[in-house]
């Protein structure tokens, strides 16, 4: 528990420093924001969206199908309803 609190304190401290301490004319987060807004970063984001888009769509479809199957009314039409109950061997 003490370790967790220590890690949380460090993360909060780094967040405060990153948002308030100036490194030149910007804070650390200001520099990150400026880098993220460059043309090269936009090209990178567009390339990632183009390449990963079909994979993300496939994962979303699978997750939605799984959610629909898991929340469907259990009226006996699923594969679990068709399976006979498992037999347990007698213990000696």
N, C-alpha and C positions, 0 to 999 in steps of 0.2 A: 504494500500500500504506500509506503514511504517512497519507494522507487517511482511509482506512478505519479505521485504528487510532485516529485522532483522533476520528472520529465515534462509534466504539464507546466510547471513554473518556467522551465527553460524555453519551451515553445512559446509561451505567452511573452516572455522577455524578448525573444528574438522577433516576435511579431511587432511588439511596441517599438523596438529599435529600428526594424525595417520600415516602419511607417513614419518615424519621427526624426531620426538622425540623418542629417544631410551628408551625402557623398558627392561633393562638388555642388552642382546646382540643383540636384534632385535627391530624393530619398531612394533607398534600395528598390522599393516598390515602384517608384516613379521611373527608375531606369528600366525595370522589367516591363512596365507599361509602354515606354517609348520603344523598346526593342520589339515588343509584340506588334506594334503598329507599323513597322517597316514593311516595304514591299517584299523583301525576302521572306519575312515571317508569313505574310499573306499568301505568297506562292507556296510555302511549305504547308500551310493549313489547307489550301485548296487541293494540293496534291494528295494530302492524307485523306481528305474527304472523298476524293475521286477514287482512290485505291481501296479505302476501307468501307466505302458506302455500301457496296453489295453485301459485305460480311455483316455489317451492322444491321441491315435490313433483314438478313436471314436469321440473325440472332433474335431480333425483335419479333419476327413471325413465330419462331420457335417458342419464345417466352410467352407470347399471347396464346398460342395453341396449348401450351402446358397449363397456363392459368385457366383457360376455358375448360380444359379437361379436368383439372383439379376442382373447379368450382361447379361443375355440372351436377345436376340432380342425380343422386345415386339410385336410379330406378332399376338397377340390375342389368344395364346394357353395357357396362364396362367389362374389361377382361378379367377383373377380379371376381365378378359375379359368375363367370363361365368356368372358373377354375374350381375343382373339387377341394374340399378342405384338406389340409395337410394332416397326415397321420403321424403320430408320434410313437416311436417304439416304446414298449413297456420297459420300465427300468427294473433290473433284477434286485 
